[in-house]
Amino acid sequence: MRTFVRAAALLMFTAGAVLTTGAGAQAGSADAQDTYAGCRSGYVCIYPGASWNGNRPEATYYRYGVYNLNNQIGTHRVFNNQTGGATVQLCTGYNGVGCGAKMPTWTFWDVDLTPINSIRLAP
């Protein structure tokens, strides 16, 4: 039964990614699932380019707080696989200054990180 639920969630996520256009995708209101595309449950993961990079994120973040980014140039995929409705924001300034919209759980955005200097993880 658990395998069926995971397969259904994966199918829903994939369908959402295919049907959604623009800066990112969201798989409805589903909360974060187990490990997906190499990103463990409870984490925010950044992938090089606008892909899952063979399920290999280049950076992972777990604890709430602000993280300054270094050498993140061009388009990257940012995936919020946190749980409990936790959000992530992309910020143009260091130390969490100038943050944009809150990305909900179980969502990814393909975004140019060149002007982004930090991210904020919050409950």
N, C-alpha and C positions, 0 to 999 in steps of 0.2 A: 504494500500500500504506500509506504514512504517513497519508494522509487517512482510510483505513479504520480504522486504529488509533486516531487521534484521535476519530473518530466513535464508535467502540466505547467508548472511555474516557469520552466525554461522556455517552453513553447510560447507562453504568454509574453515573456520578456522579449523574445525574438520577434514576435509579431508586433509588439509595441515599437521596437527599434526600427522595423521595416516600414511601419505605417506612419511614424512620426517624422516630420521634416523640420528643418531649422537647426538650432544650436544643440539639441540633445533629444533624449527620449526618456519616457517614463513608462513603467509597466503598471499602470493603474495605481491603486492605493495599496498594493501589496507591500508588506514590510520586507526588510532585507532577508535574503535566503542564506543557506549555507555558503560555502565557497563557490564563487562563480567567476569564471575567467581568471582564475588564480588569485582572486581577491577574497580573503577570508571574511566571514560574517563579523560585523562590528568595525570594519575598516573602511577608510577612504583610500582609493588606489588611483594612481596616475600612470597612464600608459603612453609610450611614445607614439606619436601619430594618431590618426583617427581610426584606430583599430584596437583589438584586444591583444595584439602583439603576441600571438601564440600562447595566451594565458599567462603572460609574464609582465606584471606591472613593474615600472621602473622605480616607483616610490610608494610606500604605504604609510598610513597614519592611523593611529588607534585612539589615543587619549584626547579628550576634549581640550581645546586650547588653540593657540595660534602658532602656525609654522611658517617661517620665512622660506621662500623658494630660492634656489640658485640654479642658473643655467637652464631654465625652462623656456626655450625659444620655439616659436611656431605652434602648430596645432597639436594638441594632446587630448587624450580621452580621460576625463575625470569621472570616476564611478563612486557613488555613495552607497556602500553596502553596510552602513551602520544599522543599528536596530533601534526600536523604541521611538521612532519619529525624529531621531537626531538629524541635524542638517549640516551642510558644509557651505561656506561662502568663499568666493574668490575675491581677493582684495588687491587693489592697485598699489597700495602703499605697504611698506614693511610693517611688521608688528600689528597686523589686523586693521589698518587704516584704509578707508575708502572701499568698504566691502559692498558687493552687489547682492543680487537676489539669493535667497536661501534655496539650495538644492535639496529636495526631499529624499528620503531613503529610497533605495532600489531604483535609482535614476542615474543616467550618465549624460554628460555633455561633452561634445567635441568642441574645443575652444582654443583660441590662440592665447597661449600663456605668456607671450612676449611682454604685455603690459602688466601681468599679474606678478606681484612680489610676495604675496603671502596667502595662506588659506586659514579659515577659521572653522573648527569643528565645535558644534554646540548641541546640547540636549534639546 
